[in-house]
């Protein structure tokens, strides 16, 4: 693929928790602004790829371990995950870094996001062609909501010393944001794999790789309906394809969000910037949900599509 891609992926979170910190509350920075890490966006993409039967290396998977008659369920280590995916011993391949690199580049998450693999005598760092920034919430009125949840079971561990059984069900807590709208900047630079191509371990980042990323990025949050993520949806996306030697700033700074009574408004005002670089811009695509959002934009050549149907509006 002989081009760069710059863009933004927008995620809405309604009574959901898109990315929690270790306290269970939505992640914030020191000034109180809510944000989602790049890992929060990559994870549903990787789960989607895994569900489709593609090789995904950096994702949690479990195995049974038997020790002294006890059987435990534990996560696989990186070495064990490698062996599980590729069916070969990481220890045996320690002397053949070419084979390890070749295997790593066949994993769809590594091909997109890169990897750090320090196992069995190999110390490999791959800078991914796809780099995703932090997704800041652009809705100022976001408030966390804490819900008490009644469990159907009593807590037998809290029985009194007298042996009297606990009589009440346990209480749990679910923490969500009432409403949040995250904007993630990203850039795709196929030249990141130039050295690996010269080493002969990959064909590079191809048009097919880009189409796979784009397809997944447009629906990953909507498809990932866990308990905490139910209510999170893909609501916006911007893709700007440029010639290889064009460098654009983060496009999130050219996007504005306004809350409305019936529909929200997303304004994209990078038209003047792209107009000045018109001879180096290959295409501009904007995706949004017209049922929930009003789109304002000033890019004459932009192709406008429905993010749900992916058909042109």
N, C-alpha and C positions, 0 to 999 in steps of 0.2 A: 504494500500500500504506500503510494508516494504522495501523501498529503498529511496534514495535521487536522485534528478536530478539537474545537473548543466548545464548551457547553455548560449547561446548568440542568440539574435534575431537582424538581420540586416535589416534596412529600408533605401531605397534610396529615395531621393527627388529631382526631376528634374523639375525646374521652378515651384516649389510649396513651401508651407510654412508648414512644418510638425508641428512645435510648436512655436507659436508667443508669445512674451511678450506683456505687456500692450501698448506698442508703436506701435505694429503691426509688428515689425521686428523679425526675428528668434532669439530665446533665445540665449544669450551668457553669459559666466562668465567674471570675471574681466579682464582676460588676452586676451579677445576677441574670445576665442574658442566657437564655436557653439555647443549647446547640446539640447537634447529633454528630458523633464521630464518623469518620469515613468507614470504620469497621461496621457501624450500624447499617450502612447502605450496602456494603459488600456482602454481608452475611446472607440476606435474603436472595441476593443474586447467586451466591454459591449454593444455597439450598435448592434453588430452582434448577441449576445445572446438575446438581447431584440427583435430584428427582427425575431428571431426563436421562440419567444413565451416563453422564459425562464424568470424566476423571477429575475429582476435586481433592487436592492434597490438604490444604489448610482448613480443615473443618473437623469439629469434634465427632469422634466415632467411638463406640464402646466395644468392649470384649469381656468375656468371663475369665477370671483367674482363680485357679484352685490352689489352695495352700493349706496343708495339714487338715484336709477334709472340709475346709470352708471354701465356699464358692462366692466370689465377689464380682460385682460389675464395676469395671474401671475404664477410664478413657485410654485409648491407645496413645503411645508416645509417637513423636514424629517419625522415628525409625520404623516403628511398627505400622504406622499409617502408610509409609512409603512401600514397605514390603507387601501390605495388604492390597495396595493399588496396582503395583507393577509385578507382583508375583515373583519377586527376586529378592535375595538376601542383600540387605544394605551392607552387611559386613563383607560379603564376597565382592561387592562392587566398589569397595573402598579404594582399590588400586586402579580403577578405571573411571576417572572423573568425566571423561567424554560420555560414557554411557549414562552416568547419573544426570548430567546436564541435559542429555537428549530426552531422558525419561521425564525430568522435571518440566521441560518445555512442552510436553504433550498433555500436561494437566491444565485444564481450561482456566483455573484461577491463577496459576503461575504465569500462563501466557498473557493474561491481562494485567495482573497486579504485581507480578514479580514474586520474589521469595528470598528468604535467608535459610540456607540449609547447612547446618553444622553438625553432621553426624558421621560416624564411622570413618574418620580420617579425611572427610571432605569439609571444606569451609567455603561455601559457595554463596555469593550474594548476587541477585538478579534484580536490577532496577526495572520495574514494570513499565510497559508502554502506556498503560492507563494510570494516571495519577488523579485521585479524588481528594478534594480538600474537605475541610470541616463544614458541616451544614448548619448555618445559623438560622434560628427562628426569626422570621421577619414580622411576626405579629406581636405587638407590644403588650397586649392585654392578657397574655397567657398566665394562667394560675394553676398550680398543682392541686389535685383533688385526692383526698384520702378516703377510701371506702372500707368499712368494716365488713368482713365476710365471716359467716358462721359455718364452721366445719360440721359435717354430719357425724364426726367421731369425737369421743372424749379422749383426753390426753392421759393415758394410763401411766405415764412416767411421773405424774404429779400426785400419785396416791400418797396419803399420809403415812407416817411411820406406824400408825396403828393398823395399817392394812386396809383402811376404809377406801373404797374405790371412788375415783373422781366421778361426779354426777353430772357435770355440765359439758357440753360440746366445746371444742376449742374455737378461738377467734383468730382470724387471719386479717391481713390488710392488703388491699390493692390500691396502688397509687398511679394516677393518670394525670395527663394535662387536659384541661377542659377543651382547649383548642390551641394548636400550634401549626406553623407553616415553615418548613425547613427548605432552604435553598443550598444545594451542593454544587460547587464549581468543579469542573473536571477538564483535563486535557489529555489527548491521545497523541503520542509521539512515536511513530513506528521506528524512527532512527535509533531509539534506545536499544534495539537488538542488532545494530550493525555489526558489532564485534562478535556476537554469538553466531550471526550468519556467516561471518568469515571463518569461524571455527567449525562450521558445518554441523551444528547441533540443532538448528532450527531453520525453517524457511522464512522466518521473520513474521512480523505482525501483518496479516493479510486482510484483504477486503472482507473475506468470510469471517475472520475474527472480529472485525469491527461491526459487521452486521449482527453477529451473535451478541456482542456487548450491547448494542443499541436496542435490539429486541428485548433483552432481559431488563435493561435499565428502565424501559418504559412501563414495565408491568410488575417488577419484583416486589414492591411494597404491597400492591393490591393483592398479589397472589399469596403473600406470606401471612396468613390469618391465624396466628397463634393467639392465646388469650390476651396477652399484653398488646399485641400488634393489631388485633381486630379494631378497625377504626382508622388505621393508617392506609393511605392510598397514594398512588402516583397522581399528581394533579397538574404537573407542568414539566415541560422539558424544552430545552433549546440546544440545537446542534448547528454549529458553524464550521463548515469544512473549508480549509484554506490550502494554499500551496505549502510545500514542505518548509520553506524558509520564512514563514510569516509568524510573528509573535504577538499575541493578544493578551491583554490583562485579564484578570478574573472578571467574568461577565456578570457575576452576581451584583457587582456595584452598579450595573446598568438596569437593574430590575427593581421595581417598587411594588409593594403589596398594600392594598387597602381593603379593610373589612367593610362589607356592605350588609344591608338588612336582608336582602333576598339572595344576592350574588356578590361574591368578592370580585375585586378588580386587580388584575396583574398587568403592570405596564412595563414594556420592554423598550428602552430608549437608546439602544446601541446603533441605531440606523445611521447616524452621522459618522460614527467611527468606521462602520463597515463601508459606507459610501466612499470615504477617503481611500480605502484599500480595495475598492471594487475590482480592480484587475487581478487581485490576488485571492478573492473570495470565490470559492467554487459553488457553494450552496448554503442556504440558511433555511432551517426548518424549526417551526415552533409548534409544540403540542400542548393542548390544554383541554379541559372539560367544559364545554359550552353550557352544560346544564347547571354548573355551580359557579362559573367564573366568566367575567367579562374581560376580554383581552384588548389592551391598547398597545400598539406597536408602530414604529416609524421606519421599518425596513421595507422598502418597496419591493424587493425581490424575494421576500420571505414566503415560504410555502407554509400555510397554516393548516394544521391537521387536528382531528379529534383524538385525544390521547386514549380513549376507550376503544374506538373502532379503527384508529390509525388511518382513517380516510380523510381526504382533503375537504376542508370546509369552504 
